[in-house]
């Protein structure tokens, strides 16, 4: 089993920045891809960004150029650097992990965190 714990959410003004972190524990040897999804009130969960242990990345169009995902492969910790935040980025952000990159992209990962709230408001 793998446990994922997110941190770094909070309240930020439009145009501001936040950095989310997600640390995996347990059977981390099985993890080769990690990512972030988000869910805003009344909306479906959507992919934000994901990354493989080899450095392959995938970003939602809405965050390209503003968000950067990175991964400490040894620690199985994934980061999401969020810049130029907009009110529409407000959501609960969920960390996810799996053995396969395409599984993370497809949202059918085996492991999910509890989520961290990000609120962008003046």
C-alpha positions in Angstrom: 0.0 0.0 0.0 1.0 3.6 -0.6 -0.1 6.6 1.4 0.0 10.1 0.0 0.1 13.3 2.1 -0.4 16.7 0.5 0.7 20.0 2.0 1.0 23.7 0.9 -2.5 24.7 0.2 -4.0 28.0 1.4 -5.4 31.3 0.5 -3.6 33.5 -2.0 -4.5 36.7 -3.9 -4.9 36.7 -7.6 -1.5 36.8 -9.3 0.2 35.2 -6.3 2.0 31.9 -6.0 1.8 28.7 -4.0 3.8 25.5 -3.9 2.1 22.2 -3.2 4.0 19.1 -2.0 2.9 15.5 -1.8 5.0 12.8 -0.1 4.5 9.1 -0.6 5.1 6.5 2.0 4.7 2.7 2.2 5.4 0.6 -0.9 6.9 3.5 -2.9 9.1 1.2 -5.0 6.0 0.6 -7.1 5.5 4.3 -8.0 6.7 5.5 -11.4 4.3 8.4 -12.0 2.7 11.0 -9.8 0.4 13.9 -10.5 -2.1 16.5 -9.4 -5.8 16.7 -10.0 -8.2 19.3 -8.8 -11.9 19.6 -8.2 -13.8 22.8 -7.9 -17.3 23.1 -6.4 -19.9 21.7 -8.8 -17.3 20.5 -11.3 -15.7 17.2 -12.1 -12.2 16.4 -11.0 -9.7 17.3 -13.7 -6.0 16.7 -14.4 -3.7 19.5 -13.6 -0.3 18.0 -14.3 1.5 14.7 -14.0 5.1 13.5 -14.3 6.8 10.2 -14.7 10.0 9.0 -13.0 11.7 9.6 -16.4 10.7 13.2 -16.5 7.8 13.0 -18.9 5.1 15.6 -18.1 1.6 16.3 -19.1 -0.2 19.6 -18.3 -3.8 20.8 -18.6 -4.0 23.6 -21.2 -5.4 26.0 -18.5 -2.2 25.8 -16.4 0.5 25.6 -19.1 3.1 28.4 -18.6 1.9 29.0 -15.0 2.3 25.7 -13.2 5.4 23.5 -13.0 5.4 19.9 -11.8 8.5 18.3 -10.5 9.4 15.0 -8.7 12.0 13.8 -6.3 12.2 10.3 -7.7 14.3 9.0 -4.7 11.8 10.2 -2.2 8.7 9.8 -4.3 7.7 13.3 -3.6 5.9 15.5 -6.1 5.7 19.3 -6.2 3.5 21.7 -8.0 4.7 25.2 -8.3 1.8 27.5 -9.1 2.3 31.0 -10.3 0.1 33.7 -11.6 -2.8 32.2 -9.8 -6.4 33.0 -10.9 -9.7 32.8 -9.1 -10.6 29.9 -11.4 -7.7 27.9 -9.9 -9.7 27.7 -6.7 -10.3 24.0 -5.9 -9.3 21.1 -3.8 -6.0 19.7 -5.2 -5.5 16.0 -5.0 -2.2 14.1 -5.3 -2.2 10.8 -7.1 0.4 8.1 -7.9 0.6 4.9 -9.8 3.0 2.5 -11.5 2.0 3.7 -15.0 2.1 7.2 -16.4 -0.9 6.6 -18.6 -2.9 5.5 -15.6 -2.2 8.7 -13.8 -3.1 10.7 -17.0 -6.3 8.8 -17.3 -7.3 9.4 -13.7 -7.5 5.8 -12.7 -4.6 5.8 -10.4 -4.5 3.4 -7.5 -3.5 5.9 -4.9 -4.9 9.3 -3.9 -4.3 11.8 -1.2 -6.9 13.4 0.9 -6.7 16.8 -0.9 -5.5 20.3 0.0 -7.6 23.4 -0.5 -6.3 26.2 -2.7 -8.3 29.4 -2.7 -7.5 32.3 -4.9 -9.3 35.4 -3.8 -8.8 39.1 -3.1 
